[in-house]
Amino acid sequence: MARPREFDEDKALDGAMNVFWAHGYEGASLPDLLKGMGLTRGSLYKAYKDKKSLFINILHRYDEAEVEKATQLLGDGTLKDGLDRINKLFASVLSAIEQDDYRGCLLCSAAAGPAHNDKQISETVHSLLNKMKSGFETALKDSSQHAELPQERLSQLSDLLLTHYVGLRILSRSQASKETLKRSIASLMILLNKAHQ
C-alpha cells in the first residue's frame, strides 16, 4: 500500500506551477522548485521522480486550473453568441497585461519550449491544445455568423483561433505592448467577420 504524502501536495504543486509559470521549464532550477514547493531534494524526487515528470504533472494541474476555465467560457451558454465568448477570452489576455501579469500561458510557453524536443511533453501539450481547439469550435458553432459553415471550414477557423491565442500569450510573456496585442486581436476579429462571407 502506498504511503500517504508527508507534505501538503496541493500546496507543493501550486508552488511548482508558479515556478514553472514564471521561469519556464528550462529556467526553473532545482533550488527554485525546492523553495517554491517547500520540499527537500529527496522528497521531491521520491514523490515526482524527476523534473520532467513533475512538469507533466503540473501541465495537467494547469489544465484543471486554467485551460478548463477557458474552455468553459467558450462553451458558456449564458453568452448566447459564440463570437462574444471568443471576444471575451481574447479580452482576458489584455486584462492580464493591465494587471501587470506578463506570465502569459504556461501551456503556450510549454508549446514554444520543451515540447519541441521531448515527445512525452509534446504529447501532453498537444492534447491540451486540442482541448482549446475544441472549445473554439464549440463557440463558432454557436456563432450566428459561423454556425452554418461546413465542418472543414469550422475546423480551419478553430486552428486559426488557437494559433492566434498561443501567439498572443507568448507575445504577452515577452512584454509586448498592450497596443500591439489590441491591434492583433482587432485584425483577427476582422478576419473572423469575413470568414462567413
LINMONOR-V222063 format. One record per residue. N is the residue number from 1. RES is the residue in one letter. SS is DSSP state (h for helix, s for strand, l for the rest). BURIAL is b if it has 24 or more other C-alpha atoms within 12 Angstrom, else e. D_LAST is the distance of its C-alpha to the last C-alpha in Angstrom with 2 decimals. Layout:
# LINMONOR-V222063
N_RES_SS_BURIAL_D_LAST, N_RES_SS_BURIAL_D_LAST
This chain:
# LINMONOR-V222063
1_M_l_e_61.47, 2_A_l_e_59.24, 3_R_l_e_60.72, 4_P_l_e_58.75, 5_R_l_e_57.28, 6_E_l_e_59.81, 7_F_l_e_57.18, 8_D_l_e_54.31, 9_E_h_e_51.53, 10_D_h_e_48.68, 11_K_h_e_50.07, 12_A_h_b_50.60, 13_L_h_b_47.09, 14_D_h_b_45.54, 15_G_h_b_47.75, 16_A_h_b_46.64, 17_M_h_b_42.95, 18_N_h_b_43.52, 19_V_h_b_45.33, 20_F_h_b_42.68, 21_W_h_b_39.92, 22_A_h_b_41.86, 23_H_h_b_43.19, 24_G_h_b_40.94, 25_Y_h_b_42.44, 26_E_h_e_44.42, 27_G_h_e_45.52, 28_A_l_b_46.85, 29_S_l_e_50.54, 30_L_h_b_52.94, 31_P_h_e_54.85, 32_D_h_b_51.63, 33_L_h_b_50.76, 34_L_h_b_54.34, 35_K_h_e_54.45, 36_G_h_b_51.08, 37_M_h_b_51.97, 38_G_l_b_55.60, 39_L_l_b_56.83, 40_T_l_e_59.39, 41_R_h_e_58.50, 42_G_h_e_60.25, 43_S_h_e_58.40, 44_L_h_b_54.98, 45_Y_h_e_55.70, 46_K_h_e_57.37, 47_A_h_b_54.43, 48_Y_h_b_51.49, 49_K_l_e_53.08, 50_D_l_e_51.35, 51_K_h_b_48.73, 52_K_h_b_45.96, 53_S_h_e_46.68, 54_L_h_b_46.72, 55_F_h_b_43.35, 56_I_h_b_41.70, 57_N_h_b_43.30, 58_I_h_b_41.84, 59_L_h_b_38.29, 60_H_h_b_38.59, 61_R_h_b_40.00, 62_Y_h_b_37.13, 63_D_h_b_34.78, 64_E_h_e_36.67, 65_A_h_e_36.79, 66_E_h_b_33.44, 67_V_h_b_30.88, 68_E_h_e_31.52, 69_K_h_e_31.02, 70_A_h_b_27.54, 71_T_h_b_26.50, 72_Q_h_b_28.05, 73_L_h_b_26.01, 74_L_h_b_22.73, 75_G_l_b_23.95, 76_D_l_b_25.54, 77_G_l_e_25.05, 78_T_l_e_26.57, 79_L_l_e_23.33, 80_K_l_e_21.27, 81_D_l_b_17.77, 82_G_h_b_17.34, 83_L_h_b_15.45, 84_D_h_b_18.72, 85_R_h_b_20.68, 86_I_h_b_18.88, 87_N_h_b_19.45, 88_K_h_b_23.03, 89_L_h_b_23.70, 90_F_h_b_22.69, 91_A_h_b_24.70, 92_S_h_b_27.65, 93_V_h_b_27.73, 94_L_h_b_28.35, 95_S_h_e_30.79, 96_A_h_e_32.86, 97_I_h_b_33.21, 98_E_h_e_34.35, 99_Q_l_e_37.03, 100_D_l_e_38.12, 101_D_l_e_37.01, 102_Y_l_b_36.14, 103_R_l_b_36.71, 104_G_l_b_33.03, 105_C_l_b_32.45, 106_L_h_b_35.29, 107_L_h_b_33.04, 108_C_h_b_30.88, 109_S_h_b_34.16, 110_A_h_b_35.49, 111_A_h_b_32.51, 112_A_h_b_33.31, 113_G_l_e_37.04, 114_P_h_b_39.23, 115_A_h_b_36.54, 116_H_h_e_36.60, 117_N_l_e_40.20, 118_D_l_e_41.01, 119_K_h_e_39.75, 120_Q_h_e_40.59, 121_I_h_b_38.90, 122_S_h_b_35.84, 123_E_h_e_35.60, 124_T_h_b_35.93, 125_V_h_b_33.32, 126_H_h_b_30.72, 127_S_h_e_31.51, 128_L_h_b_30.80, 129_L_h_b_27.65, 130_N_h_b_26.35, 131_K_h_b_27.17, 132_M_h_b_24.95, 133_K_h_b_22.07, 134_S_h_b_22.62, 135_G_h_b_22.56, 136_F_h_b_19.15, 137_E_h_b_17.89, 138_T_h_b_19.67, 139_A_h_b_18.06, 140_L_h_b_14.48, 141_K_h_b_15.60, 142_D_l_b_16.81, 143_S_l_b_13.75, 144_S_l_e_12.54, 145_Q_l_e_8.92, 146_H_l_b_9.38, 147_A_l_e_12.34, 148_E_l_e_11.03, 149_L_l_e_9.69, 150_P_l_e_12.53, 151_Q_h_e_15.37, 152_E_h_e_15.23, 153_R_h_e_11.78, 154_L_h_b_13.22, 155_S_h_b_16.33, 156_Q_h_e_14.83, 157_L_h_b_13.26, 158_S_h_b_16.68, 159_D_h_b_18.45, 160_L_h_b_16.64, 161_L_h_b_17.61, 162_L_h_b_21.09, 163_T_h_e_21.65, 164_H_h_b_20.75, 165_Y_h_b_22.97, 166_V_h_b_25.84, 167_G_h_b_25.64, 168_L_h_b_25.75, 169_R_h_b_28.69, 170_I_h_b_30.54, 171_L_h_b_29.95, 172_S_h_b_31.30, 173_R_h_b_34.31, 174_S_l_e_34.95, 175_Q_l_e_35.16, 176_A_l_b_32.20, 177_S_l_e_31.94, 178_K_h_b_30.01, 179_E_h_e_28.34, 180_T_h_e_27.08, 181_L_h_b_25.63, 182_K_h_b_24.07, 183_R_h_e_22.33, 184_S_h_b_21.10, 185_I_h_b_19.70, 186_A_h_e_18.06, 187_S_h_e_16.38, 188_L_h_b_15.22, 189_M_h_b_13.70, 190_I_h_e_11.80, 191_L_h_e_10.41, 192_L_h_b_9.71, 193_N_h_e_8.01, 194_K_h_e_5.52, 195_A_h_e_5.57, 196_H_l_e_3.82, 197_Q_l_e_0.00
